[in-house]
């Protein structure tokens, strides 16, 4: 919160203005529940779907990857996502960008509503990031420099997303960077960890993942245009304005839905039909809401839940289609 300059008020530790003579409320210690909420588990589909896609892409292509590597790489992705969420909440809180007037749930704005010491959130975010690095190193130590270079690029992005003089989250690059790093680099790094090679051919197949994750960022920033402008953030929707941002959003959404239907057929043939049918049957509600969405601030909570659910369904079933195609290969070879 911004510190009040009104001489008739005192400012507490959280930056909240109190009447003159009132005692500020002390910060609370970090709790397990607060740490869990700062990790923002509802955003984990943005990490787990690319991780699963990378794993099953490798297995489908006959690239050996062990169960231990799969577990460690998935953990690294989830911990990295948790680090991004925690450090971003910390940066927003100390800069005064977050407040109780925003259209967010209390569980999604932990530092604002729970009065947790922001220094503890910073330490937690760094802890998440270091734990992610440890998991990544343990999964890739025998695979040469390729996975470490991909991991280093990801780690620098996590740090630069919220930190530094020009945080990525505050620039018009946020959607593109988050989509490519989460949707593209995670599968690329997973494949590199498996056999030590850069499998650049995986990137075109990652396009649905990249677009779906970029839409999460665009949905968030598109709903927060006025708030971001007040906070001095130069996000892409803030630059475009709501009408143009909504137009871009709809183009990206339509392209994403089209790729979720085309991509499985191109690379998996008949097996891909199952992915398409499951996406349509299970995901019609969140996708239909997104199609009708207007990126309005009052709809932000439902917008974010819908785009996260659509990612879990659409990109999740895409990864599952690769798993099914791999299983069919195993069965046919056994027969």
Rosetta blueprint (number, residue, H / E / L):
1 X L
2 X L
3 X L
4 X L
5 X L
6 X L
7 X L
8 X L
9 X E
10 X E
11 X E
12 X L
13 X L
14 X L
15 X L
16 X L
17 X E
18 X E
19 X E
20 X L
21 X L
22 X L
23 X L
24 X L
25 X L
26 X L
27 X L
28 X E
29 X L
30 X L
31 X L
32 X H
33 X H
34 X H
35 X H
36 X H
37 X H
38 X H
39 X L
40 X L
41 X H
42 X H
43 X H
44 X L
45 X H
46 X H
47 X H
48 X H
49 X H
50 X H
51 X H
52 X H
53 X H
54 X H
55 X H
56 X H
57 X H
58 X H
59 X H
60 X H
61 X L
62 X L
63 X L
64 X L
65 X L
66 X L
67 X H
68 X H
69 X H
70 X H
71 X H
72 X H
73 X H
74 X H
75 X H
76 X H
77 X H
78 X H
79 X H
80 X H
81 X H
82 X H
83 X H
84 X H
85 X H
86 X H
87 X H
88 X H
89 X H
90 X H
91 X H
92 X H
93 X H
94 X H
95 X H
96 X L
97 X L
98 X L
99 X L
100 X L
101 X L
102 X L
103 X L
104 X L
105 X L
106 X H
107 X H
108 X H
109 X L
110 X H
111 X H
112 X H
113 X H
114 X H
115 X L
116 X E
117 X L
118 X H
119 X H
120 X H
121 X H
122 X H
123 X H
124 X H
125 X H
126 X H
127 X H
128 X H
129 X H
130 X H
131 X H
132 X H
133 X H
134 X H
135 X H
136 X H
137 X H
138 X H
139 X H
140 X H
141 X L
142 X L
143 X L
144 X L
145 X H
146 X H
147 X H
148 X H
149 X H
150 X H
151 X H
152 X H
153 X H
154 X H
155 X H
156 X H
157 X H
158 X H
159 X H
160 X H
161 X H
162 X H
163 X L
164 X L
165 X L
166 X L
167 X L
168 X H
169 X H
170 X H
171 X L
172 X L
173 X L
174 X H
175 X H
176 X H
177 X H
178 X H
179 X H
180 X H
181 X H
182 X H
183 X H
184 X H
185 X H
186 X H
187 X H
188 X H
189 X H
190 X H
191 X H
192 X H
193 X H
194 X H
195 X H
196 X L
197 X L
198 X L
199 X L
200 X L
201 X L
202 X H
203 X H
204 X H
205 X H
206 X L
207 X H
208 X H
209 X H
210 X H
211 X H
212 X H
213 X H
214 X H
215 X H
216 X H
217 X H
218 X H
219 X H
220 X H
221 X H
222 X H
223 X H
224 X L
225 X H
226 X H
227 X H
228 X H
229 X H
230 X H
231 X H
232 X L
233 X L
234 X L
235 X L
236 X H
237 X H
238 X H
239 X H
240 X H
241 X L
242 X H
243 X H
244 X H
245 X H
246 X H
247 X H
248 X H
249 X H
250 X H
251 X H
252 X H
253 X H
254 X H
255 X H
256 X H
257 X H
258 X H
259 X H
260 X H
261 X H
262 X H
263 X H
264 X H
265 X H
266 X H
267 X H
268 X H
269 X L
270 X H
271 X H
272 X H
273 X H
274 X H
275 X H
276 X H
277 X H
278 X H
279 X H
280 X H
281 X H
282 X H
283 X H
284 X H
285 X H
286 X H
287 X H
288 X H
289 X H
290 X H
291 X H
292 X H
293 X L
294 X L
295 X L
296 X L
297 X H
298 X H
299 X H
300 X H
301 X H
302 X H
303 X H
304 X H
305 X H
306 X H
307 X H
308 X H
309 X H
310 X H
311 X H
312 X H
313 X H
314 X H
315 X H
316 X H
317 X H
318 X H
319 X H
320 X H
321 X H
322 X H
323 X H
324 X H
325 X H
326 X H
327 X H
328 X H
329 X H
330 X H
331 X H
332 X H
333 X H
334 X H
335 X L
